[in-house]
Amino acid sequence: MNAISVIDRELRAESRRTANYWLRVLAAAAIIVVFTSVMLTAALGPSLGADLFMALDQTLSLTFWVVVPLMTADCISREQREGTLGLLFLTSLTFFDVILGKSIIHALRALTLFLAALPVLVLPFVVGGITWPMVLDAVMNQATAVLLGLGAGLFASTKGGSAAQVMAWSAIYALVLALLSIASVPAIMGFCFILASALGLAPSLVWALKVSPLLRLLCRGLVGWGLFATILSLSLRRLKANWQQESSGHEQPRWVWLFSSSDFWQAVFRWDRGRARGRNPIGWLQEYSWTARLTKWGWCGALLAAEFVVLPSWTVRSGVGWQPLFTSALALGVAFSAAGSFRRERDAGLLEILLVTPLSARQLVLGRLWGIFCHYFPALAVLLVFWIGDRLLVSRNSELMLLWPSPLAFGGVMIIGLYLSLGRLNFFLAWLVTWLVGFVLPPFLAALLPFFGPVRSDLLFVVPAILQVLLAALAWFLLYRNVRLRIFLRTETH
């Protein structure tokens, strides 16, 4: 019963956050966009309702997998940074009460996203062709995504650290839990089949698996709740161990300390700091820490590994390939860095100090833009080379091919992210809006052009580039004006 006080407190706080309203708008907009694209591309037939329902279900599940961990990630670490976590434990609240209250309130936030998308989700039922097993499977997909997303966010939040750090960890934990939930169900089914074979019950088990999909849904539900209970208990144990630690102790992860204290890796990453500071001091701020340097080459190494390992086995057999997925992931990373760039200096009060130095507003903006570009240039170069090679080896025709690693698109994402980093949107919303507006929106608008009349294929790549240039120019004008006139000093962060 003590958790009710936590729920009441969090409900009052969340009702005043404009980010919740924008999240519901984004959830409804994503469902509407997918519904429109499927209706424009799909052929009329008896399977239209089922195809439409499956597409909407996959979109909403993916939205939950991405949004729920990120919006839950800072719920406890923020209390720790602000010094209010210890005040909660001075009351009759226990560790379990805090974890339970945070879980319920963020589950309610996820429910509001579902309710925002519900009017579009019921439209496939009007078209027809949907069976009850499909509905139960969709409910299980979304429930599993919400539960494991909550678990990933809570586990990352109990680790402590800055908002950007816990969001990054929550995304990693969510990916691990998603892979575990996907791989566990076939493994359990296979184990049951082997056990039934040993007991002489294999024919009845095979018949049950073929006739009744409820067993598979039950297995998926047990796996989801089991993983959620496990991650919740681990979060409770970590909170008991870490709640008294200062947040500053988490600024440098242990794996970064292992690299920075090694003579070998210091020699590998040796560089002239004095020359870098003298050439571009603002760009140097993007690269001075070990975390930034390891992230830079980590992106490059991850893309190289993905290209060499994934592409040989999947590219030829898939109709589109994995390049749009890799490009979208890199664009998310660029948007993450750009949306949080000036935010750190603004929140710490360092941006005002930088503006009273001999550096002009133009030098300040160009320096940070150059720093982000140099940070992601190796990964972008790897992606461009393999993208061109993939296009030469395998000919593909799909709307997803418009999500190619265009330097204009990544430049637009950087500028839009820098502009939003000085705005009033919180970090999570600024990150999503940067990625959607700078990277997703121009190709999506270009993909709709063939439905209004015949369009030459080269125009499908020219139109997104023009839109990206226009958006980047507008964002640059607003960014430079805000920095020059110090408009960001009159904004309030939420």
C-alpha positions in Angstrom: 0.0 0.0 0.0 3.0 2.4 0.5 3.6 2.3 -3.3 0.3 4.3 -3.7 2.0 7.4 -2.4 4.8 7.0 -5.0 2.2 6.5 -7.7 0.3 9.6 -6.6 3.5 11.7 -6.5 4.6 10.5 -9.9 1.2 11.0 -11.5 1.2 14.7 -10.3 4.7 15.2 -11.7 4.0 13.4 -15.1 0.8 15.4 -15.6 2.8 18.6 -15.8 5.3 17.3 -18.3 4.6 18.3 -21.9 6.8 15.4 -23.1 4.0 12.9 -22.4 1.6 14.8 -24.7 4.2 14.8 -27.5 4.9 11.1 -27.0 1.3 10.3 -27.6 1.3 12.5 -30.7 4.3 10.7 -32.0 2.8 7.2 -31.3 -0.4 8.1 -33.1 1.5 9.7 -36.0 3.7 6.6 -36.5 0.6 4.3 -36.6 -1.1 6.7 -39.1 2.0 6.8 -41.3 2.2 3.0 -41.4 -1.5 2.7 -42.1 -1.4 5.2 -44.9 1.7 3.6 -46.5 0.2 0.1 -46.4 -3.1 1.2 -47.8 -1.3 3.0 -50.7 0.9 0.0 -51.6 -1.1 -3.1 -50.7 -3.4 -4.7 -53.3 -7.1 -5.1 -52.5 -8.0 -8.7 -51.5 -9.1 -10.9 -48.7 -5.7 -10.7 -46.9 -5.7 -6.8 -46.8 -7.1 -6.6 -43.3 -4.6 -9.2 -41.9 -1.6 -7.6 -43.6 -2.7 -4.2 -42.3 -3.2 -5.5 -38.8 0.2 -7.3 -38.8 2.0 -4.1 -40.0 0.3 -2.0 -37.3 1.1 -4.6 -34.6 4.8 -4.7 -35.6 5.0 -0.9 -35.7 3.4 -0.5 -32.3 5.6 -3.3 -30.8 8.7 -1.7 -32.2 7.6 1.6 -30.8 7.2 0.1 -27.3 10.6 -1.6 -27.5 12.2 1.7 -28.3 10.2 4.2 -26.3 9.4 2.4 -23.1 13.0 1.7 -22.0 14.1 5.3 -22.9 11.2 7.0 -21.0 11.8 4.7 -18.0 15.6 4.9 -17.9 16.0 8.1 -15.9 13.2 7.5 -13.3 15.5 6.5 -10.4 18.8 8.0 -11.5 17.2 11.4 -11.7 16.1 11.1 -8.1 19.7 10.1 -7.2 21.2 13.1 -9.1 18.8 15.5 -7.5 19.3 14.1 -4.0 15.7 13.1 -3.5 16.2 9.4 -3.5 17.5 9.4 0.1 14.5 11.6 1.2 12.1 8.9 -0.1 13.8 6.3 2.1 13.5 8.5 5.2 9.8 7.8 5.0 8.1 4.4 5.4 8.8 3.5 1.8 10.9 0.5 1.1 13.0 -0.3 -1.9 10.3 -2.5 -3.3 7.7 0.2 -2.9 9.8 2.6 -5.0 10.5 0.0 -7.7 6.8 -1.0 -7.8 5.5 2.5 -7.9 7.9 3.5 -10.7 7.0 0.4 -12.7 3.2 1.1 -12.4 3.5 4.7 -13.4 5.5 4.1 -16.5 3.3 1.2 -17.4 0.4 3.7 -17.3 2.4 6.0 -19.6 2.9 3.1 -22.0 -0.9 2.5 -21.8 -1.6 6.1 -22.9 0.6 5.5 -26.0 -1.5 2.4 -26.8 -4.8 4.3 -26.3 -3.5 7.1 -28.6 -2.9 4.5 -31.4 -6.1 2.5 -30.6 -8.4 4.4 -33.1 -6.2 3.4 -36.0 -5.6 -0.2 -34.7 -9.4 -1.0 -34.9 -9.6 0.0 -38.6 -8.3 -3.4 -39.9 -11.2 -5.1 -38.1 -13.5 -3.1 -40.4 -11.7 -4.4 -43.4 -12.0 -8.0 -42.1 -9.8 -11.1 -42.3 -8.5 -11.0 -38.8 -8.7 -14.1 -36.5 -8.6 -14.3 -32.7 -5.2 -16.0 -32.7 -3.8 -13.0 -34.5 -5.3 -10.6 -31.9 -4.0 -12.7 -29.0 -0.6 -12.8 -30.7 -0.6 -9.0 -31.1 -1.6 -8.5 -27.5 1.2 -10.8 -26.3 3.8 -8.9 -28.5 2.8 -5.6 -27.1 2.6 -6.8 -23.5 6.0 -8.4 -23.8 7.5 -5.3 -25.3 6.1 -3.1 -22.5 7.1 -5.4 -19.6 10.7 -6.1 -20.8 11.1 -2.4 -21.8 10.1 -1.4 -18.3 12.6 -3.9 -16.9 15.4 -2.7 -19.1 14.7 1.0 -18.2 14.5 0.2 -14.4 17.7 -1.9 -14.4 19.6 0.9 -16.3 18.2 3.6 -13.9 19.3 1.8 -10.8 22.9 1.8 -12.2 22.9 5.6 -11.9 24.6 8.3 -14.0 23.6 11.0 -16.4 20.4 10.9 -18.5 22.3 10.2 -21.7 24.2 7.3 -20.0 21.2 5.5 -18.5 19.3 5.9 -21.8 22.2 4.3 -23.7 22.3 1.4 -21.2 18.6 1.0 -21.3 18.7 0.6 -25.1 21.4 -2.1 -24.8 19.5 -4.0 -22.1 16.3 -3.8 -24.1 18.1 -5.3 -27.1 19.5 -8.1 -25.0 16.0 -8.8 -23.5 14.4 -8.8 -26.9 16.9 -11.3 -28.2 16.4 -13.5 -25.2 12.6 -13.4 -25.5 12.8 -14.3 -29.1 15.2 -17.1 -28.7 13.7 -18.6 -25.5 10.4 -19.7 -26.9 11.8 -22.0 -29.6 14.3 -23.3 -27.1 11.6 -24.1 -24.6 9.4 -25.7 -27.3 12.4 -27.8 -28.5 13.1 -28.9 -24.9 9.4 -29.9 -24.4 9.5 -31.9 -27.6 12.7 -33.7 -26.6 11.2 -34.4 -23.2 7.9 -35.6 -24.7 9.8 -37.8 -27.1 11.7 -39.4 -24.2 8.4 -40.0 -22.4 6.7 -41.3 -25.6 4.3 -38.4 -25.9 5.7 -36.8 -29.0 2.7 -37.4 -31.4 0.2 -35.8 -29.0 2.6 -32.8 -28.4 3.1 -32.2 -32.1 -0.7 -32.3 -32.7 -1.2 -29.8 -29.8 1.4 -27.4 -31.2 -0.1 -27.5 -34.7 -3.7 -27.3 -33.6 -3.6 -24.9 -30.7 -1.5 -21.8 -30.9 -2.5 -21.0 -27.3 0.4 -23.2 -26.0 2.9 -21.0 -27.9 1.3 -17.9 -26.6 1.3 -19.3 -23.1 5.0 -20.1 -23.4 5.7 -16.6 -24.6 3.8 -15.1 -21.7 5.7 -17.2 -19.2 9.0 -16.2 -20.8 8.1 -12.5 -20.7 6.9 -12.5 -17.1 9.8 -14.7 -16.0 12.3 -12.3 -17.6 10.5 -9.3 -16.1 10.5 -10.8 -12.6 14.2 -11.6 -12.9 15.2 -8.1 -14.1 12.9 -6.6 -11.4 14.7 -8.6 -8.7 18.1 -7.6 -10.1 17.0 -4.0 -10.2 15.9 -4.2 -6.5 19.2 -5.7 -5.5 21.2 -3.1 -7.4 19.1 -0.2 -5.9 19.8 -1.5 -2.4 23.6 -1.5 -3.2 23.9 1.8 -5.1 21.3 4.2 -3.7 23.8 5.9 -1.4 26.5 6.4 -4.1 27.0 9.8 -5.6 26.1 10.2 -9.2 29.5 11.6 -10.1 31.0 8.2 -9.5 29.2 6.9 -12.5 30.4 9.5 -15.0 33.1 7.2 -16.3 32.1 3.5 -16.8 34.5 0.8 -15.6 35.2 -0.4 -19.1 36.3 3.2 -20.0 38.6 3.2 -17.0 40.2 -0.1 -18.1 41.1 1.5 -21.5 42.3 4.8 -20.0 44.6 3.1 -17.5 46.2 0.8 -20.0 49.6 1.9 -21.5 48.9 0.0 -24.7 45.5 1.7 -25.4 47.0 5.0 -24.4 49.6 4.5 -27.1 47.0 3.5 -29.6 44.7 6.5 -29.0 47.6 8.9 -28.5 47.0 12.3 -30.1 48.2 15.9 -29.8 45.8 17.5 -27.4 47.5 20.9 -27.5 47.3 21.0 -31.3 43.6 19.9 -31.3 42.7 22.5 -28.8 44.6 25.2 -30.7 43.1 24.3 -34.1 39.5 24.0 -32.9 38.8 24.2 -29.2 35.0 23.7 -29.5 35.5 20.7 -31.7 38.0 19.3 -29.2 35.2 19.3 -26.6 33.5 16.5 -28.6 36.7 14.3 -28.4 38.5 15.1 -25.2 37.1 12.3 -23.1 37.9 8.6 -23.3 34.2 7.8 -23.6 33.9 9.9 -26.7 37.0 8.5 -28.4 36.0 4.9 -27.6 32.4 5.6 -28.9 33.8 7.0 -32.1 35.8 4.0 -33.0 33.3 1.7 -31.4 30.7 2.8 -34.0 33.3 2.2 -36.8 34.2 -1.3 -35.5 30.5 -2.3 -34.9 29.6 -1.4 -38.5 32.6 -3.2 -39.9 31.7 -6.3 -37.9 28.0 -6.0 -38.9 28.9 -5.6 -42.6 31.3 -8.6 -42.7 29.2 -10.9 -40.4 25.6 -10.1 -41.3 25.7 -9.2 -44.9 27.1 -12.5 -46.4 24.3 -14.5 -44.8 21.3 -12.2 -45.1 21.7 -9.6 -47.8 21.3 -11.9 -50.8 18.2 -13.7 -49.4 16.4 -10.5 -48.3 14.6 -8.3 -50.6 15.9 -5.1 -49.2 19.1 -5.9 -47.3 20.3 -4.6 -44.0 21.9 -1.4 -45.2 18.8 0.8 -44.4 18.8 -0.6 -40.9 22.5 0.1 -40.4 22.0 3.6 -41.8 19.0 4.3 -39.5 21.0 3.1 -36.5 23.9 5.4 -37.3 21.5 8.3 -37.8 20.0 7.6 -34.4 23.6 7.8 -32.9 24.3 11.1 -34.7 20.9 12.5 -33.5 21.8 11.3 -29.9 25.0 13.2 -29.9 23.7 16.3 -31.6 20.6 16.6 -29.4 22.7 16.4 -26.3 25.6 18.5 -27.4 24.9 22.1 -26.2 22.5 20.7 -23.6 25.3 19.7 -21.3 27.0 23.1 -21.5 23.7 25.0 -21.1 22.6 23.0 -18.1 26.0 23.4 -16.4 26.2 27.1 -17.2 29.3 26.7 -19.4 27.7 27.9 -22.5 27.4 31.5 -21.1 31.2 31.3 -20.3 32.0 30.2 -23.9 30.0 33.1 -25.3 32.1 35.7 -23.4 35.3 34.3 -24.9 36.8 35.8 -28.1 35.0 33.0 -30.0 32.1 34.4 -32.0 28.7 32.7 -32.2 29.4 31.4 -35.7 32.7 29.9 -34.5 31.0 28.3 -31.6 28.3 26.6 -33.7 30.7 25.6 -36.5 33.2 24.2 -34.1 30.7 22.0 -32.4 29.3 20.9 -35.8 32.8 20.0 -37.0 33.4 18.0 -33.8 30.3 15.9 -34.3 31.2 15.4 -38.0 34.7 14.2 -37.1 33.2 12.0 -34.4 31.1 10.0 -36.9 33.1 10.3 -40.1 34.9 6.9 -39.8 31.6 5.1 -39.3 29.9 7.0 -42.1 32.8 6.3 -44.5 32.5 2.5 -43.8 28.8 2.6 -44.3 29.1 4.5 -47.6 31.7 2.1 -49.0 29.7 -1.0 -48.2 26.4 0.6 -49.4 27.9 1.3 -52.8 29.3 -2.3 -52.9 26.0 -3.7 -52.0 24.3 -1.7 -54.7 26.8 -2.9 -57.3 26.5 -6.6 -56.3 22.8 -6.8 -55.7 20.2 -4.7 -57.5 17.4 -3.6 -55.2 14.2 -1.6 -55.8 12.4 -0.6 -52.6 11.3 2.6 -50.8 13.6 1.7 -48.0 16.6 2.2 -50.3 15.9 5.9 -50.0 17.4 5.6 -46.4 20.9 5.6 -47.8 23.9 7.2 -45.9 23.6 10.6 -47.6 26.1 13.2 -46.1 23.3 15.8 -46.6 21.0 13.7 -44.4 23.5 13.3 -41.6 24.5 17.0 -41.9 20.9 18.0 -41.5 20.5 15.7 -38.5 23.5 17.3 -36.9 22.2 20.9 -37.4 18.7 20.1 -36.3 19.9 18.3 -33.2 22.1 21.3 -32.3 19.2 23.6 -32.6 16.9 21.4 -30.5 19.6 21.0 -27.9 19.0 24.6 -27.0 15.2 24.3 -26.9 12.7 23.5 -24.2 12.1 19.8 -25.3 13.6 17.3 -23.0 16.5 15.1 -24.3 14.4 12.1 -25.2 11.9 14.0 -27.3 14.6 16.2 -28.9 16.5 13.0 -29.9 13.4 11.5 -31.5 12.3 14.7 -33.3 15.8 15.2 -34.6 15.9 11.7 -36.1 12.4 11.8 -37.5 12.6 15.3 -39.0 16.1 15.2 -40.3 16.4 11.6 -41.5 13.0 9.8 -41.8 10.6 12.6 -43.0 12.4 13.6 -46.3 12.7 10.0 -47.7 9.1 9.3 -46.6 7.7 12.3 -48.5 9.7 11.3 -51.6 8.4 7.7 -51.4 4.8 9.1 -51.6 5.5 10.9 -54.9 4.8 7.9 -57.2 1.3 7.7 -55.9 0.5 11.1 -57.4 1.8 10.4 -60.8 4.8 8.9 -62.8 8.1 10.1 -61.3 11.6 9.5 -62.6 13.7 7.3 -60.4 16.5 9.9 -60.1 14.0 12.4 -58.6 13.3 10.1 -55.8 16.9 10.8 -54.5 17.0 14.4 -55.5 13.8 15.4 -53.6 15.0 14.1 -50.2 18.3 15.9 -50.7 16.5 19.2 -51.5 14.2 18.8 -48.4 17.2 18.0 -46.2 19.1 21.1 -47.4 16.0 23.3 -46.7 15.5 21.8 -43.3 19.2 22.2 -42.4 19.2 25.8 -43.7 16.2 26.7 -41.5 17.6 25.0 -38.5 21.0 26.7 -39.0 19.3 30.1 -39.2 17.4 29.5 -36.0 20.4 28.0 -34.2 22.7 30.9 -35.1 20.0 33.4 -34.1 19.4 31.8 -30.7 23.2 31.6 -29.9 23.9 35.1 -31.1 20.9 36.7 -29.3 21.3 34.4 -26.2 17.7 33.3 -26.6 18.4 30.0 -24.9 19.0 31.8 -21.6 15.2 32.5 -21.4 14.2 28.9 -22.0 13.1 26.5 -19.3 14.0 22.9 -19.3 11.5 20.2 -18.3 
